[in-house]
Amino acid sequence: MNIVVALDSFKGCMTSSEANEAARKELENRHDDVKCQVFSVSDGGEGFLQAMRPDDIFTCCVHDAMMRPTQAQWGVKNNFAIIEVAQAIGLDKIEPDLRNPLLATSYGVGEMMMDALSKGFRNFIVGLGGSAVSDCGLGLMKCLKTMSVAHDNSSMVNIDDLSWLRELTVILASDVDNPLLGPHGAAAVFAPQKGASADMIRKLGRRASTFSRMAAQHMGHDMSNKRGAGAAGGLGYAFMQFMNASVESGGELVIRMSGMDDTIKKADLVITGEGSADAQTLMGKLPSVVLRHAQAAHVPVILLTGCVQNEEALVAAGFSKVININKDYAVTDDMLLKETALSRLARAAAKLV
């Protein structure tokens, strides 16, 4: 029996790769006739690089969101440099008491791009998500201006110096639809998750508005209202405004470029999942993307989750089964611990065959 295991991360408990490995190990150990093909999945945030299954990986020295030295990895796939912004400026890299979106910078993403550019790459796929910043890409642009100065030996820097960026091919991997500004913008929606107070949110909103207005006046176009401009603290806006980047679903990119689509067509069963499943799961979240591709290949899909709401809607959408891995256990304080979650996930997976 050939099984594709493609579990998303269970937020706060286990990563996609940890969940997948736990399910695979238990299935193959318990059943001699089972062979699992494991695929990490990501919508563009943490784990995006690994999920893309790069042919090569490079490590470079960069700065995190608080401008502290750190190391980040980027990869190569089909002549594209694969950049996961969380590798440099991920929220998880910053201690909770040090998080400050007013100070956090995307400079490190520019350093990753510079490393790829120095190796001759001009095509980029950038995974947006999991960032600690809300700087509209100002740090990114500052870093790339430094490279522009080094390139032309000029001491004067302005936006015109970055016209070469529009010659790059940049695809943004993101499932965020938010614009840069307004009540649904980067500051209002995402900055609170990064430690911003109400006063910080107002200041970040004003800063984003001023920056986008000045850039629009100078360049003659304004991308601040485009879908995904608010992704990763406004990094989406910077890539679209200055590099003419396009946006694609992160989950779709991963499935297409990792080879998962071809593997699903040969499978007898697909197992996917996430930490909490409800009607929102069907609105473009990773398990629903996996479901759509499996349905096209007429392969049944089972959903594993730590919490279920509106199971009827999930089954009606096409999931063969929806399994709550915590169903047979009392609600306890340790159910969110990684060891507990991994153990329960593994047991649930083993019972599916």
C-alpha positions in Angstrom: 0.0 0.0 0.0 1.5 3.3 -1.1 0.6 6.3 1.2 1.5 9.9 0.7 2.0 11.7 4.1 1.7 15.5 3.8 0.9 17.0 7.2 1.1 20.7 7.9 2.6 21.9 11.1 0.5 21.6 14.3 1.1 25.2 15.6 2.8 25.2 19.0 3.3 21.5 19.0 5.3 20.1 16.0 6.6 21.1 12.7 5.4 19.7 9.4 8.5 17.5 9.1 8.2 16.2 12.7 4.6 15.3 12.2 5.3 13.6 8.9 8.1 11.5 10.3 6.1 10.4 13.3 3.3 9.2 11.1 5.6 7.5 8.6 7.6 5.7 11.2 4.5 4.3 13.0 2.8 3.3 9.8 5.8 1.5 8.4 6.7 -0.2 11.7 3.2 -1.5 12.3 2.4 -2.6 8.7 4.9 -4.5 6.6 3.0 -3.9 3.4 2.9 -0.1 3.8 5.3 2.3 2.0 5.1 6.0 2.8 6.2 8.9 0.7 6.6 12.0 3.0 6.2 15.6 1.8 6.6 18.6 4.1 4.2 21.3 3.2 4.2 25.0 3.7 2.3 28.1 2.5 5.4 30.2 2.4 6.3 30.5 6.0 8.4 28.4 8.3 9.5 25.2 6.6 9.0 26.5 3.0 12.6 25.9 2.0 12.5 22.2 3.1 9.1 21.7 1.6 10.4 22.8 -1.8 12.9 20.0 -1.8 15.8 22.1 -3.2 18.6 20.5 -5.3 21.2 22.5 -3.4 21.3 24.5 -0.2 23.6 27.4 0.7 24.2 28.8 4.2 25.0 32.5 4.6 25.7 34.9 7.5 22.9 37.5 7.8 21.2 39.6 10.4 17.9 38.7 12.1 15.0 41.1 12.6 16.8 42.8 15.5 20.0 43.1 13.5 21.8 40.4 15.4 24.2 38.1 13.5 22.6 34.8 12.5 22.8 32.1 9.8 20.2 31.5 7.2 19.8 28.9 4.4 18.5 29.3 0.9 18.2 26.8 -1.8 18.2 26.2 -5.6 15.4 24.5 -7.6 15.1 24.6 -11.3 17.5 27.5 -11.6 15.4 29.5 -9.0 16.9 30.7 -5.8 14.5 29.7 -3.0 14.3 32.3 -0.2 12.4 31.6 3.0 12.3 34.9 4.7 11.7 33.3 8.1 15.2 31.8 7.8 16.6 35.3 8.4 13.8 37.4 10.1 11.5 34.7 11.6 9.5 35.6 14.6 10.7 32.5 16.3 14.2 33.8 16.2 13.3 36.7 18.5 12.7 36.3 22.2 9.2 37.4 23.2 10.4 40.2 25.4 12.6 41.6 22.6 10.0 41.7 19.9 9.4 45.2 18.6 7.9 45.8 15.2 8.9 49.4 15.2 12.6 48.4 15.3 12.4 45.0 13.5 14.0 45.1 10.0 13.9 43.0 6.9 17.6 43.8 6.2 18.5 40.1 6.5 16.3 39.1 3.6 18.3 41.5 1.4 21.5 39.8 2.6 20.1 36.4 1.5 19.2 37.8 -1.9 22.7 39.4 -2.2 24.3 36.0 -1.5 22.2 34.4 -4.3 22.9 37.3 -6.7 26.6 37.0 -6.1 26.3 33.4 -7.2 24.7 34.4 -10.5 21.0 33.7 -9.7 18.4 36.1 -11.2 15.3 34.1 -10.7 13.7 34.0 -7.2 10.9 32.2 -5.4 10.4 34.0 -2.0 8.4 32.3 0.7 6.6 35.0 2.7 5.4 34.2 6.2 6.5 33.8 9.9 8.3 37.2 9.9 9.0 39.4 12.9 8.9 42.6 10.9 6.3 45.2 9.9 8.7 47.5 8.0 7.2 47.4 4.4 10.5 46.0 3.2 12.4 49.2 4.0 15.2 47.1 5.5 15.3 44.9 2.4 15.6 47.9 0.1 18.3 49.5 2.3 20.4 46.3 2.0 19.9 46.1 -1.8 20.8 49.8 -2.2 24.1 49.0 -0.5 24.7 46.4 -3.2 23.7 48.9 -5.9 26.2 51.5 -4.5 29.0 48.8 -4.5 28.1 48.0 -8.1 28.3 51.4 -9.6 30.8 53.0 -7.2 28.4 55.9 -6.6 28.0 57.6 -3.2 24.6 58.9 -4.1 21.7 56.5 -3.5 18.0 56.9 -4.6 15.3 54.7 -5.9 16.5 55.1 -9.4 19.6 53.1 -8.4 17.4 50.1 -8.0 16.0 50.0 -11.5 18.0 46.8 -12.1 15.8 45.0 -9.7 12.9 45.0 -12.2 15.0 42.8 -14.4 14.8 40.0 -11.9 12.1 37.3 -12.0 10.5 37.1 -8.5 7.6 34.9 -7.5 6.1 35.4 -4.1 4.8 32.3 -2.3 2.0 33.4 -0.1 -1.6 32.7 0.7 -2.1 36.1 2.4 -4.6 38.3 0.5 -4.2 41.4 2.7 -3.2 44.8 1.2 -0.5 47.0 2.7 -2.7 49.6 4.3 -6.0 50.0 6.1 -8.0 47.9 8.5 -7.0 44.7 6.7 -3.4 45.8 6.1 -0.1 44.6 7.4 0.1 46.7 10.6 -3.5 46.3 11.7 -3.8 42.6 11.1 -0.3 41.1 11.6 1.7 43.5 13.8 -0.2 42.6 17.0 1.0 39.0 16.5 4.6 40.4 16.5 4.3 42.3 19.8 2.9 45.6 18.6 0.8 47.8 21.0 -2.1 49.9 19.8 0.2 52.9 19.6 2.8 51.0 17.6 0.1 49.9 15.2 -0.9 53.5 14.5 2.8 54.5 14.0 3.4 51.5 11.7 0.3 52.4 9.6 1.5 56.0 9.2 4.9 54.9 8.2 3.6 52.4 5.6 1.3 55.1 4.2 4.1 57.6 3.9 6.5 55.2 2.3 4.0 53.9 -0.2 2.8 57.4 -1.2 6.4 58.6 -1.8 7.3 55.5 -3.8 4.1 55.8 -5.9 4.9 59.5 -6.7 8.5 58.6 -7.6 7.8 55.5 -9.7 4.4 56.3 -11.2 2.7 53.2 -9.9 1.3 52.0 -6.6 1.1 48.3 -5.5 0.0 48.9 -2.0 -3.6 47.7 -2.7 -2.5 44.5 -4.5 -3.4 41.1 -3.1 -0.6 40.0 -0.8 1.1 43.4 -0.4 0.6 43.1 3.3 2.3 39.7 3.6 5.3 39.4 5.9 4.9 42.8 7.4 4.6 44.5 4.0 7.5 42.7 2.4 5.1 41.6 -0.3 4.6 45.3 -1.2 8.3 46.0 -1.5 8.8 43.0 -3.9 5.8 44.0 -6.0 6.6 47.8 -6.0 10.3 47.6 -6.8 10.7 44.2 -8.5 7.4 43.7 -10.3 7.0 40.4 -8.4 4.0 38.1 -9.0 2.2 36.2 -6.3 1.3 32.5 -6.3 -0.3 30.2 -3.7 2.5 28.9 -1.5 0.8 25.5 -1.1 0.3 25.1 -4.8 4.0 26.0 -5.6 5.2 23.4 -3.1 3.0 20.7 -4.5 4.0 21.5 -8.0 7.7 21.9 -7.6 8.3 19.2 -4.9 7.0 16.4 -7.1 4.1 15.7 -4.8 1.5 15.9 -7.5 3.1 13.0 -9.5 3.5 10.9 -6.4 -0.2 11.4 -5.4 -1.3 10.0 -8.7 0.5 6.7 -7.9 -0.8 6.5 -4.3 -3.5 4.4 -2.6 -4.1 6.9 0.2 -3.1 10.5 1.2 -2.9 11.6 4.8 -2.8 15.3 5.5 -3.6 17.4 8.6 -3.1 20.4 10.7 -3.4 21.5 14.4 -7.0 22.6 14.2 -9.5 21.9 11.5 -12.8 23.7 10.8 -14.6 25.4 7.9 -11.6 27.7 7.5 -9.6 24.7 6.5 -11.5 24.7 3.3 -10.6 28.3 2.4 -7.2 27.7 0.9 -5.4 26.2 3.8 -2.8 23.6 3.1 -4.9 20.4 3.8 -7.5 21.7 1.3 -4.9 22.3 -1.3 -3.6 18.7 -0.8 -7.3 17.5 -1.0 -7.9 19.2 -4.3 -4.9 17.6 -5.9 -5.8 14.1 -4.5 -9.4 14.5 -5.7 -8.1 15.2 -9.2 -6.2 11.9 -9.1 -9.2 10.1 -7.5 -7.2 9.2 -4.4 -8.9 9.2 -0.9 -7.7 11.7 1.7 -7.8 11.4 5.5 -7.4 14.4 7.7 -5.6 14.2 11.0 -6.1 17.1 13.4 -5.8 18.0 17.1 -9.2 19.7 17.2 -12.2 19.5 15.0 -15.1 21.8 14.4 -17.8 21.4 11.7 -16.7 17.9 10.7 -19.7 17.5 8.5 -18.5 20.3 6.2 -15.0 18.8 6.0 -16.4 15.4 5.0 -18.8 17.0 2.5 -15.9 18.7 0.9 -14.2 15.4 0.2 -12.2 14.2 3.1 -12.8 10.4 3.5 -12.3 10.6 7.3 -11.6 13.4 9.8 -9.7 12.1 12.8 -9.2 14.0 16.0 -5.9 12.6 17.5 -7.0 13.8 21.0 -10.5 12.2 20.8 -9.8 9.3 23.1 -7.9 11.3 25.8 -9.0 13.6 28.6 -8.2 17.3 28.2 -5.0 17.9 30.1 -2.3 20.6 30.3 0.3 18.4 28.5 -1.7 17.7 25.4 0.1 20.6 23.6 3.5 19.3 24.5 5.5 18.1 21.5 6.1 14.6 22.9 2.4 14.1 23.7 1.2 15.4 20.3 3.7 13.3 18.3 2.7 10.2 20.3 -1.0 10.7 19.7 -0.5 11.5 16.0 1.5 8.4 15.5 -1.1 6.2 17.1 -3.9 7.7 15.1 -2.0 7.3 11.9 -1.2 3.6 12.6 -5.0 2.8 13.1 -5.9 4.2 9.7 -4.6 1.1 7.8 
